[in-house]
Amino acid sequence: MDMFGLSIVNLAKNKLDYLSERQKVIASNIANSDTPGYISQDVEEPDFASMVRSNSSQMKMAVTNPKHMVAAPLQGGMYKVYTPKPDTALTIDGNGVQIEEQLNEAAKVKSEHEKILTIYNKYKSMLQTANTKINT
């Protein structure tokens, strides 16, 4: 049985991919906390529209008439990395990374990651139990 065909598993995979990308950006922010002029970045959480954009290669628009225009390919990846406007003063060298804030965000990502893994493992256990009961 293909586990990724199940909606809950697919949702968990997408959320884990997002959390992984966010953790990379937070780690980069912490690593650049002493870099002059560096401003911390973040990852925009995907919404329905971005999921549609990411799956656009699978969902092609049908051209039923030669006069129809072909859709232009979308640019960029699945996750948008952006630089939020700093809400605190920059250091003398122009660095905008607040270590405490970044460590707090890293802890939030870890907590979300553990929550998603717990949900995934409970669902997997439930499927295994149901499969055992059916096959005995």
Secondary structure, 3 states (H helix, E strand, C coil): CCHHHCHHHHHHHHHHHHHHHHHHHHHHHHHCCCCCCCCCCEECCCCHHHHHHHCCCCCCCCCCCCCCCCCCCCCCCCCCEECCCCCCCCCCCCCCCCHHHHHHHHHHHHHHHHHHHHHHHHHHHHHHHHHHHHHC
